[in-house]
Structure formats: C-alpha cells, structure tokens
Amino acid sequence: MAQVFEWEAPLYHQTQKRSGWYTNIILGAIVLFGVAWYVENILFGVFILLAAGAFVILGRSEPSVAKFRVDERGVIVNSTLYPYDSLESYWIEKNTLYIKRDNALSLHLLLPIGDINKEELEEAIKEHLPKEEYQETLIDTIAEYINF
C-alpha cells in the first residue's frame, strides 16, 4: 500500500495589506468607473465597482483552513478529488506543492505543505506524476504585484 499524507493548512498565504492598498483599489475603481461613464459603458462601470468590492472583501478576509491528502488515488483538497490522470506534473519548492492540471483552462493547484516531509511526499507523488519546474503564470505575477 502506498504512503498516505494528510495535513491541514490555510488555503492560501495571506499577505499583510496596508491602508494604502485599500485606498489604491478604491481610487482605481473610481477612475475606471469614470472612464466607463465617459464612454457610456455603464455595465462595465458596474462590473468595476463590484470587482473592487470583491477585492476589498477578499483582501480583508482570513484564509480558511483546508484539509489536504495525497494518496494512491490522487490529491484531495477538502472533499474534492483530483485523480492523477487529470494532473500533468508536480513541483515542490519552499513549502508549496505545485500541481499542474492537464486542462489548459484550469488553474494550477498550489498546496501549502507545512510540516510534511518533502522528500517522502515527493517519493510518493513521483510514482504517479512527472516532475516539472513550476513556471509562474500571469495571474501569479499580477497577484504578487498587487500584493494579493
């Protein structure tokens, strides 16, 4: 029987946001809403305001704690199973397990691994997935740039 790894960790790494971050989001939304109003595209303006509200709410919320499991079936996040045949490759760096999914429209899985033994975890995963260095996506770069 293959080794099973189970752990709990916050779903994502939360960055500390200064008050200026919220000010920039709100000012940017007001400017973009003004542009939308000027070009008479009110629907886009409403979308900008809703997106800014979502950014502020998500920026203030604490990440929920998720249950992670890696076993012979695949990777499980909370109760969602990602079977190995739906995954393309993996990469472990620092305290994160990066898993590339085989669907181009799906986001990669980034799992914080915390206190799990990285070498043992890698031994278990490499039986099912090839190792491929993780390449940051445009979304990763933008999220890091705006401190999200």
C-alpha positions as CSV (number, residue, x, y, z in Angstrom):
1,M,0.0,0.0,0.0
2,A,1.3,3.5,-0.9
3,Q,2.0,6.0,1.7
4,V,-0.8,8.5,2.6
5,F,-0.1,12.1,3.5
6,E,-2.7,14.2,5.3
7,W,-2.4,17.7,6.7
8,E,-4.3,20.9,7.4
9,A,-3.1,24.3,6.4
10,P,-4.5,27.7,5.4
11,L,-5.9,27.6,1.8
12,Y,-3.6,30.4,0.7
13,H,-0.8,32.6,2.0
14,Q,-2.3,35.9,3.2
15,T,-0.2,39.0,2.7
16,Q,-0.4,41.9,5.1
17,K,-2.1,44.9,3.4
18,R,-1.5,48.5,4.4
19,S,-4.3,51.0,4.4
20,G,-2.8,52.4,1.2
21,W,-3.6,49.2,-0.6
22,Y,-7.3,49.7,0.0
23,T,-7.1,53.3,-1.0
24,N,-5.4,52.4,-4.3
25,I,-8.1,49.8,-5.1
26,I,-10.9,52.3,-4.4
27,L,-9.3,55.1,-6.3
28,G,-8.5,52.8,-9.2
29,A,-12.2,51.7,-9.3
30,I,-13.4,55.3,-9.2
31,V,-11.1,56.3,-12.1
32,L,-12.1,53.2,-14.2
33,F,-15.8,53.8,-13.4
34,G,-15.3,57.4,-14.6
35,V,-13.8,56.1,-17.8
36,A,-16.7,53.7,-18.3
37,W,-19.2,56.5,-17.7
38,Y,-17.3,58.7,-20.2
39,V,-17.5,56.1,-22.9
40,E,-21.1,55.4,-21.9
41,N,-20.5,51.8,-20.9
42,I,-22.3,51.7,-17.5
43,L,-22.3,47.9,-17.4
44,F,-18.5,47.9,-17.4
45,G,-18.5,50.6,-14.7
46,V,-20.8,48.5,-12.5
47,F,-18.5,45.5,-13.1
48,I,-15.5,47.5,-12.0
49,L,-17.3,48.6,-8.8
50,L,-18.3,45.0,-8.0
51,A,-14.8,43.8,-8.7
52,A,-13.3,46.4,-6.4
53,G,-15.7,45.5,-3.7
54,A,-14.8,41.8,-4.1
55,F,-11.1,42.8,-3.9
56,V,-11.6,44.7,-0.7
57,I,-13.7,41.9,0.9
58,L,-11.3,39.2,-0.1
59,G,-8.3,41.3,0.9
60,R,-9.7,41.6,4.4
61,S,-10.8,38.0,4.9
62,E,-8.7,35.3,6.6
63,P,-7.9,32.2,4.6
64,S,-9.9,29.2,5.6
65,V,-8.1,26.1,6.8
66,A,-8.2,23.3,4.3
67,K,-7.7,19.5,4.6
68,F,-5.1,18.1,2.2
69,R,-4.5,14.5,1.4
70,V,-2.2,12.7,-1.1
71,D,-2.8,9.0,-1.6
72,E,-2.8,6.4,-4.3
73,R,-6.0,7.9,-5.9
74,G,-4.7,11.4,-6.3
75,V,-4.7,14.7,-4.5
76,I,-7.6,15.7,-2.3
77,V,-8.3,19.2,-1.2
78,N,-11.1,19.3,1.3
79,S,-13.5,16.9,-0.3
80,T,-12.5,17.4,-4.0
81,L,-10.5,14.6,-5.5
82,Y,-8.1,15.4,-8.3
83,P,-7.2,12.0,-9.7
84,Y,-3.6,11.6,-11.0
85,D,-4.9,11.0,-14.6
86,S,-6.3,14.6,-14.5
87,L,-3.0,16.0,-13.4
88,E,0.0,16.7,-15.6
89,S,3.1,17.3,-13.3
90,Y,4.3,18.4,-9.9
91,W,7.0,20.6,-8.4
92,I,7.9,21.2,-4.8
93,E,9.5,24.5,-3.8
94,K,9.9,26.0,-0.4
95,N,6.8,24.9,1.5
96,T,4.5,24.6,-1.5
97,L,3.4,21.7,-3.7
98,Y,2.6,23.0,-7.2
99,I,0.5,20.7,-9.3
100,K,-0.2,21.4,-13.0
101,R,-3.5,20.2,-14.2
102,D,-4.0,18.8,-17.7
103,N,-6.8,21.2,-18.6
104,A,-5.4,24.4,-20.0
105,L,-8.4,26.3,-18.7
106,S,-7.9,25.1,-15.1
107,L,-5.7,26.9,-12.6
108,H,-2.8,25.1,-11.1
109,L,-3.1,23.7,-7.6
110,L,-0.8,25.4,-5.1
111,L,-0.8,23.4,-1.8
112,P,1.0,24.7,1.3
113,I,2.7,21.7,2.7
114,G,3.8,23.0,6.1
115,D,5.4,20.3,8.3
116,I,5.1,17.4,5.9
117,N,8.4,15.7,5.0
118,K,9.1,17.0,1.5
119,E,11.3,14.1,0.4
120,E,8.8,11.5,1.4
121,L,6.0,13.4,-0.2
122,E,8.0,13.7,-3.4
123,E,8.8,10.0,-3.4
124,A,5.1,9.2,-3.2
125,I,4.0,11.6,-5.9
126,K,6.7,10.9,-8.4
127,E,5.3,7.3,-8.8
128,H,2.3,8.9,-10.5
129,L,3.4,12.3,-11.9
130,P,6.5,13.6,-13.7
131,K,8.4,16.4,-12.0
132,E,8.4,19.7,-14.0
133,E,9.6,23.0,-12.7
134,Y,6.7,25.4,-12.0
135,Q,6.5,28.4,-14.2
136,E,4.7,31.4,-12.7
137,T,1.5,32.3,-14.6
138,L,0.4,35.8,-15.5
139,I,-2.2,35.6,-12.7
140,D,0.6,34.7,-10.2
141,T,2.6,37.7,-11.3
142,I,-0.3,40.1,-11.1
143,A,-1.4,38.8,-7.7
144,E,2.2,39.2,-6.4
145,Y,2.5,42.7,-7.9
146,I,-0.7,44.0,-6.3
147,N,0.1,42.2,-3.0
148,F,-2.9,40.0,-3.1
